[in-house]
Amino acid sequence: MKASRIITIIILSTTALAVLVLGQTPESELPPKEVLKIKEENGEKFLFTWNVWNGIAYTEILEPKRTDIDGQTLLDLIYRKDEIPGLYTIHNPLTGTHTAISVRNDWAYIIRTYRSKEKVDVPSVHNALHAVRIELRVYSDFKGAEKWANEWSRGPRWARSPSEPTEPVYKENRGLPSGFSLGERYWVMDNLPQTYTIGFLMERVVTQIWWFSHAEADSVFTEALAWGIEYRIQQHPKLLGMAKQPMKVLVANQPVAQGKAVSLAGVTVAPISALEPAQVALKTERTKTEWRATATRNGRWVKVKAFSWEMETPQGKVKLERPVFPHKGELIVPIRQVAEALGLKVEQKGQTIALRP
């Protein structure tokens, strides 16, 4: 036992040293120092990947830099490479990339594409049956984000026929399958059957998600992806989203899910693991195509699945107020609905939710 502890300490120390040298967290997807080059141009000094590294193209300005955003912040806001069951960060055959990260003077962006491994003969989508493209832009202030949101939400215009007036491609604050309101404002493009797009603004973050499909675009799934991004923005420690007083979840008067409970348009979501102190047993099953969790308590049970708007119970399926989505290895759920289905009493006062037997 002592020997194993010594080994663990050595490993952790080595990792910590790597973090200091490279400025990365242990599980960072950022390119290591040895693949980055320094370049000076037009009075600016920046790092960049000379060649694509593990499917990532990376650029970071060093001088002058006027934003607190870095590459790891951007990665924290987007789904990891393996977090969307059935979709993967497959390299684009034309560019060799699946992710682009760029940190500029006053703003930064990350673009990542997730593709299906199912093959079809459609060269225009690089032989991917389904593809999701997510782009986030984080600005140093709200004005910059709002300006870009205006550009995106206006978008191009189209005409049904030469004789009819043009119409905006995006619908402002309408068109979500759930009918709920996303972010501070949102826009939807649903005029083509094979594509569906959702964009939204939160404080200094602008997000847009495109779903491309050889068949019919999945608008419900796309919206679930968007709620997961809003959660990441709101709970991020840099207060990138709407800076509200954080939600507090109590079980037997003890706080749980510290910093992980967030109100999404009036519905509190939190990791399903927050229920464990209330004598809830959890079982997680994760495959390449599904990510499920089963919670049981006193003979009651519920089953939830990543990016689903339903939970299974002994009485049948129940529609959820917000979708289930993953974050850092856990499934985030509408905590009240799941707790009540397991026989817990939920009391809310202000920003505090108490779960009682």
N, C-alpha and C positions, 0 to 999 in steps of 0.2 A: 504493500500500500504506500509506504514511504517513497519507494522508488518511483512509482507512478505519479506521485505528487510532484516530485522534483522534475520529472520530464514535462509535466503540464506547465510548471512555472517557466521552464526554459522556452517552451513553445510560445507561451503568451508574451514573454519578454521579447522574443524575436519578432513576433507580430507587431508589438508596440513600437519596436525600433523601425520596422518598415513603415508604420503609419507616420512616424516623425519624419522619416526621410522623404516619403512620397506624398505625404499629405492626404492619405487615403484611410478609410475605415477598413477593417479586416476583410469584409465581403464586398469591397468596392469593385465595380466594373470599369473603373477608370483606367486608362492606359498607364502602364508603369513608366517611371522616369526615363528608363533607357530607350524607349521608343519615341520619346518626344523631342522635338527640335525647338530651338529658340530663333526667332526671326525679328528683325527690326525694320519697320517700313513706315514712312510718312510720320515719323515721330512717335510711333507706337511700337511696343515690344510685346510679343506674344509667343505662347507655346502652341505647337500643333503636331499632329501625327503626320510624319512624312509619308507613310503608307497606312492603309486601313489596318487597325489592330483588332483582331477578334470581332470583326464586323462593325467596329465603332470608328467613326471619324471625329476627331476631337480638336477643338481650338479654344484657347483661353488667353485672354489679354492679361498682361502683367502690368504694363504701364501705358497710359494712365487707366486706373480701374476705379469706377465710382459706384460699384454695386456690392452688396454683401452676399451675392449669389455665387456659388461655385458649382463645379460639375456634380459633386455628391448631392447637393441640394436638389438639382434637377432629377437625378436618379431616384431620390427619395419620393418624388412627386409622381412618378410613373410606375406602371406595373413592371415587375421584374421579368426577366426573359422567360421564366417558366411558370408565371402566375396565372396565365389564362389557359385553362384546360382546352386542349384541341388546337391551340394556336401556338406557333413557335417563332422565334426570331431567326428566320432563315435568311441567309445572305441574299441580297438582290443579285441576280446573275449578271446584271449590267455594271453595277457599281461595286459589288462586293461588300456592301454595308447593310445593316439593319437599323443602325442607330447613328444619329448625328447630334453632337453636343457642341455648343458654341457659347462661350461667355464673352460678352462684348463690354463696352464701357459702362453703359447705363442699363443694360438688359442682357438676358441670356435665354437660350432656347434649347429644347431637346425634341427631336423627332425620332419616333421608333415605329417600325412596322412589324406586325405579327401576322404570320401567314399559316394557312393550313398545309399539311403535308400531302393532302389528297391531290392527285394530279389530273388535270384536264387539258385539253388541247386549246388553250386560249392564251396565245403569246402576249396579248396586251396586258394581262395581269400576271405575267411571268409564271405561267403554269400553276397558279395558286387558285384553288376553288373559292376560298374566302380569304380576305385580308383586312386587317384593321390598322389604320395609321393614326397615331396620336401625336399631336404637337402641342407643347406647352411653352409659353413665353412668359418670363418673369421680369418685371421692370423694377427700377429703383423707386418708382413712385406710382401713384394711382393714375396720374395724367397720361403717362406713357402707355399704361395698360389700356386705358379707356380709348385712347387714340387708335391703338391697334385693333381693339374690339370693334370700333366703328368701321374700320377698313374691312375686317372679316365679315361682320354682320351685313354690311351693305352688299358686298360681293358683286359678281357680275349680274347682268340682267338678261332675260331671255323672252322670246316672243313665240306664242303658239303658231302664228302665221304672219306673213309680211303685212297683212292688213290690220292686225291687232296691235295695241300698244304693248311695250315691253313691261315685264313684271320682275320684281326682285326674286332672285333665286332663293334667298333665305326668308323664312317666316320669323318675325321678331316676337319672342315670348309666347309662342304657341306651337303646337305640333308634336309635343312629347306624347308617347303612347300612354303614360300614366296620368297625364293631365296635371301633374305637379309642376312647381316652379323651381328651376335649377339655377343656383348661383344668385348673383345680384341681377343679372339679365342673361338671356340665352337666345339662341337662334337655331333654326332647324332647316335643313334642305331635304325634302322628300319627294321631289318631282320626278325622279328616275327610279324605276323598280329595282335596279341592280345596285344602287348606292343609297346611303343614308348618312347624313352628317348632323352632328350636334356640336355647337360651340357655346361657351359661356364665359362670363367675366366674374371674378371674385377679387376685390381689392386690386392688387397689382399683378394678378395672374390671369392670363387668357389661355383657354384650352379649346382645342378643336379635335374632334374624333370623326374619322371617316370610315365607313364600312363599305367594302367593295365585295361583290359576289357575282359568280357566274349565274347563280340562280336569283332568288329574291333576297334583298338585304334584310337583315334582322334588326329592326328598329328597337325592339324590346331589349335585346342583348346590348345594343349600342348604348341605350340609356343607362342600363345597369353599369356599364363601364364608366360612364360619366359620373355617376354618383360615387363610385369608388375613387375617382380622381378628386372630386370635391372633398371627400373625407380626408384624403391625404393633404390637401391644401389647408383645410381648417385645423387639423391636429398638428401641423408642422411647428416645431419649436420656434421658428423664425417669424411666426405670426404673419404668414403670407396672405391668409384669407381674412374673412371678417373677424376682427379682433373682439370677440365676445368673451364674457366670463366663462371659463370651461365648465362643462357638465361634471357633476359628481355622482358616482354610483356607490350606494352603501348596501352591504349585505351583513345582516346582524350588527348594524351600526358601525361596521368597519369599511373603510374606503377600498374599492377595487378598481381595476382598469384606470389607474391614475394617468391622466393625459390622453387616454384613448377613447373616452366617451365624447361624442360630438352630436350636436343637433343638426340634422339635415332637413331643412325646411320644416322645423317643428317636430320632427321625429328623432328621438335619441337612439343612436346606434353605438354599439360597443362590441369588443371581442366576445364570442360566445363563451370563452374560458372565464369571463367575469362571473359566470353563474356557478362555477365549481365550489366556491365557499358555501353555497347554499345547498350542499349535499347533492349536487348534480354531477353525474358521471358522464364523461365525454369520450367518444370514440371517433377518430378521424380516419377516413379512407381517401387516399389520393392516388389516382391513376393518371395516365396521359390525357384522358378525355373527360374525367370528372374529379371533383373535389367535394367530398361530402363530410358532414359531421352529424353524429347522432348523440342527442342529449337525453339522459334518463334520470328520473327522480321519483321515488315512491310508486313505481309501477307505471308512471306516465313517461311518454317519450315523444320526441320530435326529431325530424330529419330535415336538414337544410343542405342546399347545394350552391356552390359558387355561381354567381350571376343569375340566380333564379329569383323570381318574385313570389315563390310559394314555399310553404313548409308542409311536410307530411306529418300527420298526427293519427292516432288510432281512429278518430272520427272522420278522417279524410284530409284532403288538401285544403290549406288555408291561405288566402291571398295576403301577402305581406305589404306593409305600408311603405317599406323601402327594400330594395333588393339586397341579397347577400353578396358580399364580395370579399376577396382576400386582401390581407395586409400583413406583411412581415411574418408569414407562416401561420396566420390565424384567419378564421372566417369572422367577418364583422356582420352583425345581425341587428334588426330592430329589437332592442333589448326587452321592451315591455311585452310585446306580443309573444316572444319565446318564453319569457319568464312566466307569464300567466298560463300559457299552455302546459307548463310543467307544475302548475298548482301553486305558484308563488303569488303573493299579494304585492302589487306595485303601487307605491305612493309617491307622488311628485309634488314638490314645493319649490318653486323658482327653478334654480339650476341644479337641484338635488333630487335624485331618484333613489328611493329606498325599497329594497326587495325583502319581503318578510314571508315566513311560512304561512 
